[in-house]
Amino acid sequence: MTHPEKLAGLGPKSLHMLQAIGIESTSAFLAADVYLLYAQLKARFPVTSLNMLYAMIGAQENRHWTSVKQERRTEILLKLDQMGLAPRKKA
């Protein structure tokens, strides 16, 4: 991916995962819907955690992923539930 330094909070592994689903540039990442990216990542890499979604939102908004998690967790989980991607608690 070109210019990854503009994507604070996403390390080499995350960038590699994004490349694997066709995100080849910072501008492509910034223009993408992070929820759709997360869905693609979950399909390709089933162990993708919610932290990746928080990090992608943080990278797009130039915020630390933990502040995204703290401030928007409920909103994010509701959106994922609507998409059928909400994490399920183990019984």
C-alpha positions in Angstrom: 0.0 0.0 0.0 1.3 3.4 -0.9 1.9 6.1 1.8 0.9 3.9 4.8 2.4 6.5 7.2 -0.8 8.4 6.7 -2.7 5.5 8.3 -1.8 5.9 11.9 -2.8 2.8 14.0 -2.5 0.3 11.2 0.6 -1.8 11.3 2.3 -3.9 8.6 0.0 -6.9 9.2 -3.1 -4.8 8.9 -1.8 -3.1 5.8 -1.0 -6.6 4.3 -4.5 -7.8 5.1 -6.0 -4.7 3.4 -3.8 -5.3 0.3 -5.1 -8.9 0.2 -8.6 -7.6 -0.3 -7.6 -5.1 -3.0 -6.9 -1.9 -1.1 -3.7 -0.8 -2.7 -3.4 2.9 -1.7 -4.2 5.2 1.1 -6.7 7.1 -1.0 -8.5 3.9 -1.8 -8.6 3.1 1.9 -9.8 6.6 2.9 -12.6 6.4 0.3 -13.8 3.0 1.3 -16.7 2.1 3.7 -14.9 0.6 6.7 -17.8 -1.7 7.5 -17.6 -3.2 4.0 -13.9 -3.6 4.4 -14.4 -5.3 7.7 -16.9 -7.7 6.1 -14.4 -8.5 3.4 -11.6 -9.0 5.9 -13.8 -11.3 8.0 -14.6 -13.4 4.9 -10.9 -13.6 3.9 -9.4 -13.8 7.4 -12.1 -15.1 9.8 -10.0 -14.3 12.9 -10.2 -10.6 12.1 -11.1 -8.9 15.4 -13.2 -5.9 16.2 -10.0 -4.1 17.0 -9.2 -4.1 13.3 -12.5 -2.3 12.7 -11.8 0.2 15.5 -8.3 0.8 14.0 -9.7 1.3 10.5 -12.3 3.8 11.7 -9.5 5.5 13.8 -7.2 5.7 10.7 -9.9 7.2 8.6 -10.8 9.8 11.3 -7.2 10.3 12.4 -8.0 9.1 16.0 -6.6 6.4 18.2 -8.5 3.2 17.9 -9.1 3.0 21.7 -11.0 6.3 21.6 -13.1 4.9 18.8 -13.8 1.8 20.9 -14.7 3.8 24.0 -16.9 6.4 22.4 -18.6 4.5 19.6 -18.7 0.8 20.6 -22.5 0.5 20.9 -23.1 2.3 17.6 -20.5 0.1 15.8 -21.9 -3.1 17.3 -25.5 -2.1 16.3 -24.2 -1.5 12.7 -22.5 -4.9 12.6 -25.6 -6.5 14.0 -27.6 -5.0 11.1 -25.0 -6.5 8.7 -25.1 -9.9 10.4 -21.5 -9.5 11.5 -21.9 -8.8 15.2 -19.8 -11.0 17.4 -21.7 -13.7 19.2 -21.0 -14.6 22.8 -20.0 -18.2 23.3 -22.5 -20.2 25.3 
